[in-house]
Structure formats: structure tokens, C-alpha cells
Amino acid sequence: MYQFNTEPENWDIKDYVPGTRHKDEMAKNEWGGGRARRLLTLAYNLAFTCLLRFDEVLKIQVHDITVLPDNCLEVRLPFRKTSQFGGV
């Protein structure tokens, strides 16, 4: 999936072009643009690296992520991973 998503025709962010939706067009794998593929790649990598379930990844918001020098990210979870009932 990573290799497919990072190919230039799938990864590049393109301008929005309105159009109609048909079954034939859905077969072209144009379900999302570069932004959607980048967000999904980030979500999968965060889930795998931090051992998070997908519902926990979806709770993370932009203000919980800090970009550090040397291409590093700091993620502060808005919840405790060890909380059995999801409390803070």
C-alpha cells in the first residue's frame, strides 16, 4: 500500500476538478487525492509505531502533533493508553 500510495500519480497534490461520478470512474482508483493518501499513510504509521487502535488514532488532532528538527514528530496523546475506560 505504501509503495502504491507514494507513486507520483497517486501522491502528488492536484487541484480539484469537478466532475460526475460513474461506476466506470471508480475502477480507476481515484478514490482520494494526494492529501487523503498522505493522511491515511500517517494514520497507519502512527497506529503501527505507537501500538494504537484505529479509534485511538482518530482521536488525535493537529494540535497534538509537533514537528521537531531532523524530520521528527512528537505526538502527545489526548488520552492515556493504559486507561481501561478511555478517561484522561
PDB file with one MODEL, atoms N, CA, C and O in Angstrom:
MODEL        1
ATOM      1  N   MET A   1       0.827  -1.179   0.000  1.00  0.00           N
ATOM      2  CA  MET A   1       0.000   0.000   0.000  1.00  0.00           C
ATOM      3  C   MET A   1       0.878   1.253   0.000  1.00  0.00           C
ATOM      4  O   MET A   1       0.595   2.206  -0.725  1.00  0.00           O
ATOM      5  N   TYR A   2       1.945   1.256   0.811  1.00  0.00           N
ATOM      6  CA  TYR A   2       2.831   2.420   0.855  1.00  0.00           C
ATOM      7  C   TYR A   2       3.439   2.690  -0.519  1.00  0.00           C
ATOM      8  O   TYR A   2       3.479   3.833  -0.975  1.00  0.00           O
ATOM      9  N   GLN A   3       3.902   1.647  -1.162  1.00  0.00           N
ATOM     10  CA  GLN A   3       4.531   1.808  -2.474  1.00  0.00           C
ATOM     11  C   GLN A   3       3.524   2.364  -3.490  1.00  0.00           C
ATOM     12  O   GLN A   3       3.859   3.252  -4.275  1.00  0.00           O
ATOM     13  N   PHE A   4       2.304   1.846  -3.474  1.00  0.00           N
ATOM     14  CA  PHE A   4       1.276   2.321  -4.398  1.00  0.00           C
ATOM     15  C   PHE A   4       0.910   3.776  -4.112  1.00  0.00           C
ATOM     16  O   PHE A   4       0.787   4.579  -5.038  1.00  0.00           O
ATOM     17  N   ASN A   5       0.736   4.120  -2.827  1.00  0.00           N
ATOM     18  CA  ASN A   5       0.322   5.474  -2.466  1.00  0.00           C
ATOM     19  C   ASN A   5       1.394   6.513  -2.757  1.00  0.00           C
ATOM     20  O   ASN A   5       1.063   7.665  -3.035  1.00  0.00           O
ATOM     21  N   THR A   6       2.671   6.140  -2.701  1.00  0.00           N
ATOM     22  CA  THR A   6       3.735   7.121  -2.897  1.00  0.00           C
ATOM     23  C   THR A   6       4.201   7.242  -4.345  1.00  0.00           C
ATOM     24  O   THR A   6       5.139   7.988  -4.625  1.00  0.00           O
ATOM     25  N   GLU A   7       3.574   6.534  -5.256  1.00  0.00           N
ATOM     26  CA  GLU A   7       3.883   6.745  -6.668  1.00  0.00           C
ATOM     27  C   GLU A   7       3.418   8.155  -7.045  1.00  0.00           C
ATOM     28  O   GLU A   7       2.376   8.606  -6.568  1.00  0.00           O
ATOM     29  N   PRO A   8       4.175   8.854  -7.895  1.00  0.00           N
ATOM     30  CA  PRO A   8       3.871  10.266  -8.176  1.00  0.00           C
ATOM     31  C   PRO A   8       2.436  10.527  -8.628  1.00  0.00           C
ATOM     32  O   PRO A   8       1.858  11.544  -8.242  1.00  0.00           O
ATOM     33  N   GLU A   9       1.846   9.650  -9.426  1.00  0.00           N
ATOM     34  CA  GLU A   9       0.477   9.913  -9.897  1.00  0.00           C
ATOM     35  C   GLU A   9      -0.550   9.795  -8.769  1.00  0.00           C
ATOM     36  O   GLU A   9      -1.653  10.328  -8.889  1.00  0.00           O
ATOM     37  N   ASN A  10      -0.212   9.115  -7.687  1.00  0.00           N
ATOM     38  CA  ASN A  10      -1.124   8.986  -6.547  1.00  0.00           C
ATOM     39  C   ASN A  10      -0.764   9.942  -5.409  1.00  0.00           C
ATOM     40  O   ASN A  10      -1.651  10.353  -4.660  1.00  0.00           O
ATOM     41  N   TRP A  11       0.492  10.300  -5.261  1.00  0.00           N
ATOM     42  CA  TRP A  11       0.986  11.060  -4.107  1.00  0.00           C
ATOM     43  C   TRP A  11       0.894  12.561  -4.313  1.00  0.00           C
ATOM     44  O   TRP A  11       0.670  13.299  -3.354  1.00  0.00           O
ATOM     45  N   ASP A  12       1.063  13.031  -5.549  1.00  0.00           N
ATOM     46  CA  ASP A  12       1.073  14.459  -5.819  1.00  0.00           C
ATOM     47  C   ASP A  12      -0.281  15.081  -5.507  1.00  0.00           C
ATOM     48  O   ASP A  12      -1.328  14.496  -5.785  1.00  0.00           O
ATOM     49  N   ILE A  13      -0.242  16.276  -4.926  1.00  0.00           N
ATOM     50  CA  ILE A  13      -1.469  17.006  -4.612  1.00  0.00           C
ATOM     51  C   ILE A  13      -1.860  17.796  -5.849  1.00  0.00           C
ATOM     52  O   ILE A  13      -1.091  18.617  -6.348  1.00  0.00           O
ATOM     53  N   LYS A  14      -3.063  17.539  -6.333  1.00  0.00           N
ATOM     54  CA  LYS A  14      -3.551  18.168  -7.562  1.00  0.00           C
ATOM     55  C   LYS A  14      -4.703  19.100  -7.238  1.00  0.00           C
ATOM     56  O   LYS A  14      -5.343  18.975  -6.194  1.00  0.00           O
ATOM     57  N   ASP A  15      -4.963  20.036  -8.141  1.00  0.00           N
ATOM     58  CA  ASP A  15      -6.094  20.935  -7.983  1.00  0.00           C
ATOM     59  C   ASP A  15      -7.390  20.156  -8.142  1.00  0.00           C
ATOM     60  O   ASP A  15      -7.448  19.158  -8.859  1.00  0.00           O
ATOM     61  N   TYR A  16      -8.421  20.623  -7.466  1.00  0.00           N
ATOM     62  CA  TYR A  16      -9.731  19.990  -7.549  1.00  0.00           C
ATOM     63  C   TYR A  16     -10.336  20.217  -8.931  1.00  0.00           C
ATOM     64  O   TYR A  16     -10.334  21.333  -9.449  1.00  0.00           O
ATOM     65  N   VAL A  17     -10.849  19.149  -9.512  1.00  0.00           N
ATOM     66  CA  VAL A  17     -11.527  19.222 -10.803  1.00  0.00           C
ATOM     67  C   VAL A  17     -12.907  18.601 -10.626  1.00  0.00           C
ATOM     68  O   VAL A  17     -13.013  17.394 -10.412  1.00  0.00           O
ATOM     69  N   PRO A  18     -13.975  19.410 -10.713  1.00  0.00           N
ATOM     70  CA  PRO A  18     -15.316  18.839 -10.543  1.00  0.00           C
ATOM     71  C   PRO A  18     -15.660  17.918 -11.701  1.00  0.00           C
ATOM     72  O   PRO A  18     -15.193  18.101 -12.825  1.00  0.00           O
ATOM     73  N   GLY A  19     -16.473  16.939 -11.408  1.00  0.00           N
ATOM     74  CA  GLY A  19     -16.892  16.004 -12.445  1.00  0.00           C
ATOM     75  C   GLY A  19     -18.062  15.176 -11.954  1.00  0.00           C
ATOM     76  O   GLY A  19     -18.578  15.394 -10.858  1.00  0.00           O
ATOM     77  N   THR A  20     -18.468  14.241 -12.760  1.00  0.00           N
ATOM     78  CA  THR A  20     -19.566  13.362 -12.386  1.00  0.00           C
ATOM     79  C   THR A  20     -19.008  12.036 -11.904  1.00  0.00           C
ATOM     80  O   THR A  20     -17.875  11.674 -12.222  1.00  0.00           O
ATOM     81  N   ARG A  21     -19.798  11.326 -11.149  1.00  0.00           N
ATOM     82  CA  ARG A  21     -19.378  10.029 -10.623  1.00  0.00           C
ATOM     83  C   ARG A  21     -20.115   8.913 -11.352  1.00  0.00           C
ATOM     84  O   ARG A  21     -21.344   8.902 -11.426  1.00  0.00           O
ATOM     85  N   HIS A  22     -19.353   7.992 -11.880  1.00  0.00           N
ATOM     86  CA  HIS A  22     -19.900   6.824 -12.544  1.00  0.00           C
ATOM     87  C   HIS A  22     -19.169   5.596 -12.044  1.00  0.00           C
ATOM     88  O   HIS A  22     -18.053   5.697 -11.533  1.00  0.00           O
ATOM     89  N   LYS A  23     -19.791   4.442 -12.187  1.00  0.00           N
ATOM     90  CA  LYS A  23     -19.139   3.197 -11.776  1.00  0.00           C
ATOM     91  C   LYS A  23     -17.817   2.986 -12.498  1.00  0.00           C
ATOM     92  O   LYS A  23     -16.851   2.512 -11.900  1.00  0.00           O
ATOM     93  N   ASP A  24     -17.767   3.334 -13.775  1.00  0.00           N
ATOM     94  CA  ASP A  24     -16.555   3.135 -14.563  1.00  0.00           C
ATOM     95  C   ASP A  24     -15.390   3.954 -14.022  1.00  0.00           C
ATOM     96  O   ASP A  24     -14.244   3.508 -14.068  1.00  0.00           O
ATOM     97  N   GLU A  25     -15.675   5.154 -13.508  1.00  0.00           N
ATOM     98  CA  GLU A  25     -14.619   6.001 -12.979  1.00  0.00           C
ATOM     99  C   GLU A  25     -14.078   5.468 -11.659  1.00  0.00           C
ATOM    100  O   GLU A  25     -12.908   5.682 -11.341  1.00  0.00           O
ATOM    101  N   MET A  26     -14.903   4.784 -10.894  1.00  0.00           N
ATOM    102  CA  MET A  26     -14.466   4.268  -9.600  1.00  0.00           C
ATOM    103  C   MET A  26     -13.417   3.174  -9.768  1.00  0.00           C
ATOM    104  O   MET A  26     -12.631   2.938  -8.850  1.00  0.00           O
ATOM    105  N   ALA A  27     -13.386   2.513 -10.898  1.00  0.00           N
ATOM    106  CA  ALA A  27     -12.421   1.449 -11.139  1.00  0.00           C
ATOM    107  C   ALA A  27     -11.018   1.992 -11.370  1.00  0.00           C
ATOM    108  O   ALA A  27     -10.060   1.219 -11.378  1.00  0.00           O
ATOM    109  N   LYS A  28     -10.873   3.288 -11.557  1.00  0.00           N
ATOM    110  CA  LYS A  28      -9.573   3.893 -11.831  1.00  0.00           C
ATOM    111  C   LYS A  28      -8.750   4.144 -10.567  1.00  0.00           C
ATOM    112  O   LYS A  28      -7.656   4.700 -10.666  1.00  0.00           O
ATOM    113  N   ASN A  29      -9.230   3.760  -9.393  1.00  0.00           N
ATOM    114  CA  ASN A  29      -8.547   4.003  -8.117  1.00  0.00           C
ATOM    115  C   ASN A  29      -8.368   5.491  -7.842  1.00  0.00           C
ATOM    116  O   ASN A  29      -7.342   5.897  -7.295  1.00  0.00           O
ATOM    117  N   GLU A  30      -9.332   6.294  -8.206  1.00  0.00           N
ATOM    118  CA  GLU A  30      -9.268   7.721  -7.949  1.00  0.00           C
ATOM    119  C   GLU A  30     -10.149   8.075  -6.754  1.00  0.00           C
ATOM    120  O   GLU A  30     -10.835   9.097  -6.772  1.00  0.00           O
ATOM    121  N   TRP A  31     -10.136   7.242  -5.724  1.00  0.00           N
ATOM    122  CA  TRP A  31     -10.997   7.465  -4.574  1.00  0.00           C
ATOM    123  C   TRP A  31     -10.518   8.609  -3.707  1.00  0.00           C
ATOM    124  O   TRP A  31     -11.308   9.177  -2.953  1.00  0.00           O
ATOM    125  N   GLY A  32      -9.256   8.962  -3.793  1.00  0.00           N
ATOM    126  CA  GLY A  32      -8.729  10.045  -2.978  1.00  0.00           C
ATOM    127  C   GLY A  32      -7.524  10.649  -3.657  1.00  0.00           C
ATOM    128  O   GLY A  32      -6.859  10.001  -4.465  1.00  0.00           O
ATOM    129  N   GLY A  33      -7.249  11.887  -3.327  1.00  0.00           N
ATOM    130  CA  GLY A  33      -6.092  12.543  -3.911  1.00  0.00           C
ATOM    131  C   GLY A  33      -4.875  12.385  -3.024  1.00  0.00           C
ATOM    132  O   GLY A  33      -4.836  11.543  -2.127  1.00  0.00           O
ATOM    133  N   GLY A  34      -3.884  13.216  -3.297  1.00  0.00           N
ATOM    134  CA  GLY A  34      -2.638  13.159  -2.554  1.00  0.00           C
ATOM    135  C   GLY A  34      -2.812  13.441  -1.070  1.00  0.00           C
ATOM    136  O   GLY A  34      -2.138  12.833  -0.238  1.00  0.00           O
ATOM    137  N   ARG A  35      -3.705  14.354  -0.735  1.00  0.00           N
ATOM    138  CA  ARG A  35      -3.913  14.678   0.684  1.00  0.00           C
ATOM    139  C   ARG A  35      -4.514  13.498   1.444  1.00  0.00           C
ATOM    140  O   ARG A  35      -4.068  13.171   2.544  1.00  0.00           O
ATOM    141  N   ALA A  36      -5.522  12.864   0.857  1.00  0.00           N
ATOM    142  CA  ALA A  36      -6.163  11.725   1.519  1.00  0.00           C
ATOM    143  C   ALA A  36      -5.174  10.579   1.690  1.00  0.00           C
ATOM    144  O   ALA A  36      -5.147   9.936   2.739  1.00  0.00           O
ATOM    145  N   ARG A  37      -4.369  10.321   0.677  1.00  0.00           N
ATOM    146  CA  ARG A  37      -3.386   9.241   0.763  1.00  0.00           C
ATOM    147  C   ARG A  37      -2.313   9.555   1.799  1.00  0.00           C
ATOM    148  O   ARG A  37      -1.859   8.655   2.506  1.00  0.00           O
ATOM    149  N   ARG A  38      -1.902  10.816   1.902  1.00  0.00           N
ATOM    150  CA  ARG A  38      -0.907  11.201   2.910  1.00  0.00           C
ATOM    151  C   ARG A  38      -1.474  11.049   4.323  1.00  0.00           C
ATOM    152  O   ARG A  38      -0.782  10.576   5.225  1.00  0.00           O
ATOM    153  N   LEU A  39      -2.724  11.448   4.511  1.00  0.00           N
ATOM    154  CA  LEU A  39      -3.341  11.315   5.830  1.00  0.00           C
ATOM    155  C   LEU A  39      -3.513   9.849   6.231  1.00  0.00           C
ATOM    156  O   LEU A  39      -3.284   9.487   7.385  1.00  0.00           O
ATOM    157  N   LEU A  40      -3.914   9.015   5.283  1.00  0.00           N
ATOM    158  CA  LEU A  40      -4.051   7.594   5.585  1.00  0.00           C
ATOM    159  C   LEU A  40      -2.705   6.948   5.897  1.00  0.00           C
ATOM    160  O   LEU A  40      -2.606   6.116   6.799  1.00  0.00           O
ATOM    161  N   THR A  41      -1.671   7.332   5.151  1.00  0.00           N
ATOM    162  CA  THR A  41      -0.336   6.805   5.412  1.00  0.00           C
ATOM    163  C   THR A  41       0.128   7.218   6.805  1.00  0.00           C
ATOM    164  O   THR A  41       0.701   6.406   7.530  1.00  0.00           O
ATOM    165  N   LEU A  42      -0.114   8.472   7.188  1.00  0.00           N
ATOM    166  CA  LEU A  42       0.239   8.931   8.525  1.00  0.00           C
ATOM    167  C   LEU A  42      -0.539   8.164   9.593  1.00  0.00           C
ATOM    168  O   LEU A  42       0.034   7.759  10.605  1.00  0.00           O
ATOM    169  N   ALA A  43      -1.835   7.962   9.376  1.00  0.00           N
ATOM    170  CA  ALA A  43      -2.652   7.245  10.357  1.00  0.00           C
ATOM    171  C   ALA A  43      -2.172   5.809  10.548  1.00  0.00           C
ATOM    172  O   ALA A  43      -2.072   5.337  11.680  1.00  0.00           O
ATOM    173  N   TYR A  44      -1.875   5.115   9.457  1.00  0.00           N
ATOM    174  CA  TYR A  44      -1.387   3.741   9.565  1.00  0.00           C
ATOM    175  C   TYR A  44      -0.029   3.689  10.247  1.00  0.00           C
ATOM    176  O   TYR A  44       0.213   2.805  11.069  1.00  0.00           O
ATOM    177  N   ASN A  45       0.866   4.625   9.919  1.00  0.00           N
ATOM    178  CA  ASN A  45       2.183   4.635  10.546  1.00  0.00           C
ATOM    179  C   ASN A  45       2.099   4.954  12.031  1.00  0.00           C
ATOM    180  O   ASN A  45       2.806   4.346  12.835  1.00  0.00           O
ATOM    181  N   LEU A  46       1.239   5.906  12.405  1.00  0.00           N
ATOM    182  CA  LEU A  46       1.056   6.215  13.825  1.00  0.00           C
ATOM    183  C   LEU A  46       0.485   5.021  14.581  1.00  0.00           C
ATOM    184  O   LEU A  46       0.938   4.696  15.678  1.00  0.00           O
ATOM    185  N   ALA A  47      -0.502   4.378  13.994  1.00  0.00           N
ATOM    186  CA  ALA A  47      -1.114   3.221  14.648  1.00  0.00           C
ATOM    187  C   ALA A  47      -0.083   2.122  14.866  1.00  0.00           C
ATOM    188  O   ALA A  47      -0.030   1.523  15.940  1.00  0.00           O
ATOM    189  N   PHE A  48       0.726   1.858  13.865  1.00  0.00           N
ATOM    190  CA  PHE A  48       1.718   0.791  13.972  1.00  0.00           C
ATOM    191  C   PHE A  48       2.835   1.178  14.931  1.00  0.00           C
ATOM    192  O   PHE A  48       3.213   0.372  15.781  1.00  0.00           O
ATOM    193  N   THR A  49       3.371   2.382  14.821  1.00  0.00           N
ATOM    194  CA  THR A  49       4.506   2.814  15.640  1.00  0.00           C
ATOM    195  C   THR A  49       4.138   2.950  17.111  1.00  0.00           C
ATOM    196  O   THR A  49       4.904   2.543  17.985  1.00  0.00           O
ATOM    197  N   CYS A  50       2.970   3.519  17.389  1.00  0.00           N
ATOM    198  CA  CYS A  50       2.560   3.776  18.778  1.00  0.00           C
ATOM    199  C   CYS A  50       1.687   2.667  19.350  1.00  0.00           C
ATOM    200  O   CYS A  50       1.206   2.778  20.478  1.00  0.00           O
ATOM    201  N   LEU A  51       1.479   1.602  18.587  1.00  0.00           N
ATOM    202  CA  LEU A  51       0.628   0.483  19.023  1.00  0.00           C
ATOM    203  C   LEU A  51      -0.770   0.966  19.404  1.00  0.00           C
ATOM    204  O   LEU A  51      -1.297   0.620  20.461  1.00  0.00           O
ATOM    205  N   LEU A  52      -1.356   1.770  18.525  1.00  0.00           N
ATOM    206  CA  LEU A  52      -2.681   2.323  18.775  1.00  0.00           C
ATOM    207  C   LEU A  52      -3.728   1.590  17.959  1.00  0.00           C
ATOM    208  O   LEU A  52      -3.455   1.107  16.860  1.00  0.00           O
ATOM    209  N   ARG A  53      -4.936   1.516  18.515  1.00  0.00           N
ATOM    210  CA  ARG A  53      -6.061   1.041  17.731  1.00  0.00           C
ATOM    211  C   ARG A  53      -6.510   2.195  16.835  1.00  0.00           C
ATOM    212  O   ARG A  53      -6.171   3.353  17.081  1.00  0.00           O
ATOM    213  N   PHE A  54      -7.272   1.868  15.798  1.00  0.00           N
ATOM    214  CA  PHE A  54      -7.624   2.907  14.840  1.00  0.00           C
ATOM    215  C   PHE A  54      -8.524   3.968  15.460  1.00  0.00           C
ATOM    216  O   PHE A  54      -8.424   5.136  15.085  1.00  0.00           O
ATOM    217  N   ASP A  55      -9.399   3.602  16.396  1.00  0.00           N
ATOM    218  CA  ASP A  55     -10.231   4.611  17.042  1.00  0.00           C
ATOM    219  C   ASP A  55      -9.382   5.569  17.868  1.00  0.00           C
ATOM    220  O   ASP A  55      -9.740   6.738  18.017  1.00  0.00           O
ATOM    221  N   GLU A  56      -8.258   5.092  18.409  1.00  0.00           N
ATOM    222  CA  GLU A  56      -7.356   5.968  19.159  1.00  0.00           C
ATOM    223  C   GLU A  56      -6.624   6.917  18.215  1.00  0.00           C
ATOM    224  O   GLU A  56      -6.393   8.076  18.557  1.00  0.00           O
ATOM    225  N   VAL A  57      -6.263   6.438  17.046  1.00  0.00           N
ATOM    226  CA  VAL A  57      -5.600   7.301  16.057  1.00  0.00           C
ATOM    227  C   VAL A  57      -6.553   8.410  15.624  1.00  0.00           C
ATOM    228  O   VAL A  57      -6.123   9.548  15.431  1.00  0.00           O
ATOM    229  N   LEU A  58      -7.825   8.103  15.471  1.00  0.00           N
ATOM    230  CA  LEU A  58      -8.794   9.102  15.021  1.00  0.00           C
ATOM    231  C   LEU A  58      -9.055  10.186  16.064  1.00  0.00           C
ATOM    232  O   LEU A  58      -9.577  11.244  15.714  1.00  0.00           O
ATOM    233  N   LYS A  59      -8.708   9.958  17.337  1.00  0.00           N
ATOM    234  CA  LYS A  59      -8.859  10.974  18.379  1.00  0.00           C
ATOM    235  C   LYS A  59      -7.751  12.018  18.332  1.00  0.00           C
ATOM    236  O   LYS A  59      -7.900  13.095  18.909  1.00  0.00           O
ATOM    237  N   ILE A  60      -6.641  11.722  17.655  1.00  0.00           N
ATOM    238  CA  ILE A  60      -5.514  12.647  17.587  1.00  0.00           C
ATOM    239  C   ILE A  60      -5.873  13.801  16.655  1.00  0.00           C
ATOM    240  O   ILE A  60      -6.376  13.593  15.551  1.00  0.00           O
ATOM    241  N   GLN A  61      -5.604  15.029  17.126  1.00  0.00           N
ATOM    242  CA  GLN A  61      -5.880  16.221  16.331  1.00  0.00           C
ATOM    243  C   GLN A  61      -4.565  16.923  15.995  1.00  0.00           C
ATOM    244  O   GLN A  61      -3.509  16.565  16.515  1.00  0.00           O
ATOM    245  N   VAL A  62      -4.643  17.916  15.128  1.00  0.00           N
ATOM    246  CA  VAL A  62      -3.443  18.600  14.648  1.00  0.00           C
ATOM    247  C   VAL A  62      -2.647  19.205  15.797  1.00  0.00           C
ATOM    248  O   VAL A  62      -1.417  19.145  15.779  1.00  0.00           O
ATOM    249  N   HIS A  63      -3.307  19.783  16.792  1.00  0.00           N
ATOM    250  CA  HIS A  63      -2.574  20.422  17.883  1.00  0.00           C
ATOM    251  C   HIS A  63      -1.880  19.401  18.793  1.00  0.00           C
ATOM    252  O   HIS A  63      -1.110  19.796  19.669  1.00  0.00           O
ATOM    253  N   ASP A  64      -2.130  18.118  18.611  1.00  0.00           N
ATOM    254  CA  ASP A  64      -1.445  17.081  19.380  1.00  0.00           C
ATOM    255  C   ASP A  64      -0.119  16.661  18.740  1.00  0.00           C
ATOM    256  O   ASP A  64       0.647  15.907  19.340  1.00  0.00           O
ATOM    257  N   ILE A  65       0.154  17.145  17.526  1.00  0.00           N
ATOM    258  CA  ILE A  65       1.366  16.769  16.793  1.00  0.00           C
ATOM    259  C   ILE A  65       2.274  17.983  16.657  1.00  0.00           C
ATOM    260  O   ILE A  65       1.836  19.056  16.242  1.00  0.00           O
ATOM    261  N   THR A  66       3.561  17.801  17.015  1.00  0.00           N
ATOM    262  CA  THR A  66       4.565  18.848  16.882  1.00  0.00           C
ATOM    263  C   THR A  66       5.666  18.346  15.969  1.00  0.00           C
ATOM    264  O   THR A  66       6.168  17.235  16.141  1.00  0.00           O
ATOM    265  N   VAL A  67       6.041  19.169  14.992  1.00  0.00           N
ATOM    266  CA  VAL A  67       7.149  18.821  14.101  1.00  0.00           C
ATOM    267  C   VAL A  67       8.431  19.309  14.754  1.00  0.00           C
ATOM    268  O   VAL A  67       8.570  20.494  15.058  1.00  0.00           O
ATOM    269  N   LEU A  68       9.368  18.390  14.969  1.00  0.00           N
ATOM    270  CA  LEU A  68      10.649  18.695  15.592  1.00  0.00           C
ATOM    271  C   LEU A  68      11.738  18.756  14.524  1.00  0.00           C
ATOM    272  O   LEU A  68      11.526  18.303  13.399  1.00  0.00           O
ATOM    273  N   PRO A  69      12.905  19.313  14.867  1.00  0.00           N
ATOM    274  CA  PRO A  69      14.002  19.319  13.897  1.00  0.00           C
ATOM    275  C   PRO A  69      14.407  17.894  13.506  1.00  0.00           C
ATOM    276  O   PRO A  69      14.051  16.929  14.181  1.00  0.00           O
ATOM    277  N   ASP A  70      15.140  17.783  12.432  1.00  0.00           N
ATOM    278  CA  ASP A  70      15.639  16.498  11.924  1.00  0.00           C
ATOM    279  C   ASP A  70      14.523  15.556  11.514  1.00  0.00           C
ATOM    280  O   ASP A  70      14.642  14.344  11.696  1.00  0.00           O
ATOM    281  N   ASN A  71      13.420  16.097  10.952  1.00  0.00           N
ATOM    282  CA  ASN A  71      12.314  15.275  10.440  1.00  0.00           C
ATOM    283  C   ASN A  71      11.722  14.344  11.487  1.00  0.00           C
ATOM    284  O   ASN A  71      11.455  13.177  11.202  1.00  0.00           O
ATOM    285  N   CYS A  72      11.519  14.846  12.681  1.00  0.00           N
ATOM    286  CA  CYS A  72      10.910  14.053  13.761  1.00  0.00           C
ATOM    287  C   CYS A  72       9.548  14.643  14.108  1.00  0.00           C
ATOM    288  O   CYS A  72       9.305  15.837  13.936  1.00  0.00           O
ATOM    289  N   LEU A  73       8.668  13.777  14.601  1.00  0.00           N
ATOM    290  CA  LEU A  73       7.358  14.210  15.075  1.00  0.00           C
ATOM    291  C   LEU A  73       7.227  13.872  16.550  1.00  0.00           C
ATOM    292  O   LEU A  73       7.713  12.840  17.012  1.00  0.00           O
ATOM    293  N   GLU A  74       6.563  14.759  17.281  1.00  0.00           N
ATOM    294  CA  GLU A  74       6.209  14.471  18.665  1.00  0.00           C
ATOM    295  C   GLU A  74       4.690  14.401  18.721  1.00  0.00           C
ATOM    296  O   GLU A  74       4.005  15.346  18.329  1.00  0.00           O
ATOM    297  N   VAL A  75       4.169  13.290  19.205  1.00  0.00           N
ATOM    298  CA  VAL A  75       2.725  13.097  19.297  1.00  0.00           C
ATOM    299  C   VAL A  75       2.355  13.004  20.765  1.00  0.00           C
ATOM    300  O   VAL A  75       2.841  12.132  21.486  1.00  0.00           O
ATOM    301  N   ARG A  76       1.499  13.901  21.198  1.00  0.00           N
ATOM    302  CA  ARG A  76       1.001  13.871  22.578  1.00  0.00           C
ATOM    303  C   ARG A  76      -0.438  13.370  22.520  1.00  0.00           C
ATOM    304  O   ARG A  76      -1.321  14.042  21.987  1.00  0.00           O
ATOM    305  N   LEU A  77      -0.659  12.198  23.068  1.00  0.00           N
ATOM    306  CA  LEU A  77      -1.980  11.584  23.003  1.00  0.00           C
ATOM    307  C   LEU A  77      -2.952  12.320  23.911  1.00  0.00           C
ATOM    308  O   LEU A  77      -2.597  12.650  25.043  1.00  0.00           O
ATOM    309  N   PRO A  78      -4.183  12.590  23.444  1.00  0.00           N
ATOM    310  CA  PRO A  78      -5.178  13.276  24.263  1.00  0.00           C
ATOM    311  C   PRO A  78      -5.869  12.333  25.250  1.00  0.00           C
ATOM    312  O   PRO A  78      -6.913  12.670  25.807  1.00  0.00           O
ATOM    313  N   PHE A  79      -5.295  11.175  25.460  1.00  0.00           N
ATOM    314  CA  PHE A  79      -5.857  10.176  26.363  1.00  0.00           C
ATOM    315  C   PHE A  79      -4.699   9.344  26.893  1.00  0.00           C
ATOM    316  O   PHE A  79      -3.588   9.410  26.368  1.00  0.00           O
ATOM    317  N   ARG A  80      -4.961   8.563  27.927  1.00  0.00           N
ATOM    318  CA  ARG A  80      -3.942   7.656  28.452  1.00  0.00           C
ATOM    319  C   ARG A  80      -4.129   6.309  27.809  1.00  0.00           C
ATOM    320  O   ARG A  80      -5.234   5.768  27.787  1.00  0.00           O
ATOM    321  N   LYS A  81      -3.064   5.773  27.292  1.00  0.00           N
ATOM    322  CA  LYS A  81      -3.129   4.479  26.606  1.00  0.00           C
ATOM    323  C   LYS A  81      -3.531   3.369  27.579  1.00  0.00           C
ATOM    324  O   LYS A  81      -4.163   2.396  27.167  1.00  0.00           O
ATOM    325  N   THR A  82      -3.180   3.493  28.846  1.00  0.00           N
ATOM    326  CA  THR A  82      -3.447   2.430  29.814  1.00  0.00           C
ATOM    327  C   THR A  82      -4.798   2.571  30.509  1.00  0.00           C
ATOM    328  O   THR A  82      -5.140   1.746  31.355  1.00  0.00           O
ATOM    329  N   SER A  83      -5.567   3.596  30.170  1.00  0.00           N
ATOM    330  CA  SER A  83      -6.867   3.792  30.804  1.00  0.00           C
ATOM    331  C   SER A  83      -7.875   2.795  30.228  1.00  0.00           C
ATOM    332  O   SER A  83      -8.152   2.807  29.029  1.00  0.00           O
ATOM    333  N   GLN A  84      -8.409   1.952  31.071  1.00  0.00           N
ATOM    334  CA  GLN A  84      -9.306   0.897  30.597  1.00  0.00           C
ATOM    335  C   GLN A  84     -10.595   1.442  30.013  1.00  0.00           C
ATOM    336  O   GLN A  84     -11.134   0.867  29.068  1.00  0.00           O
ATOM    337  N   PHE A  85     -11.099   2.536  30.556  1.00  0.00           N
ATOM    338  CA  PHE A  85     -12.374   3.049  30.111  1.00  0.00           C
ATOM    339  C   PHE A  85     -12.245   4.342  29.304  1.00  0.00           C
ATOM    340  O   PHE A  85     -13.243   5.034  29.103  1.00  0.00           O
ATOM    341  N   GLY A  86     -11.038   4.684  28.837  1.00  0.00           N
ATOM    342  CA  GLY A  86     -10.848   5.824  27.966  1.00  0.00           C
ATOM    343  C   GLY A  86     -10.782   7.173  28.638  1.00  0.00           C
ATOM    344  O   GLY A  86     -10.886   8.191  27.953  1.00  0.00           O
ATOM    345  N   GLY A  87     -10.616   7.233  29.932  1.00  0.00           N
ATOM    346  CA  GLY A  87     -10.531   8.519  30.629  1.00  0.00           C
ATOM    347  C   GLY A  87      -9.181   9.174  30.428  1.00  0.00           C
ATOM    348  O   GLY A  87      -8.241   8.556  29.927  1.00  0.00           O
ATOM    349  N   VAL A  88      -9.097  10.435  30.827  1.00  0.00           N
ATOM    350  CA  VAL A  88      -7.849  11.186  30.679  1.00  0.00           C
ATOM    351  C   VAL A  88      -7.015  11.002  31.854  1.00  0.00           C
ATOM    352  O   VAL A  88      -5.917  11.555  31.925  1.00  0.00           O
TER     353      VAL A  88
ENDMDL
END
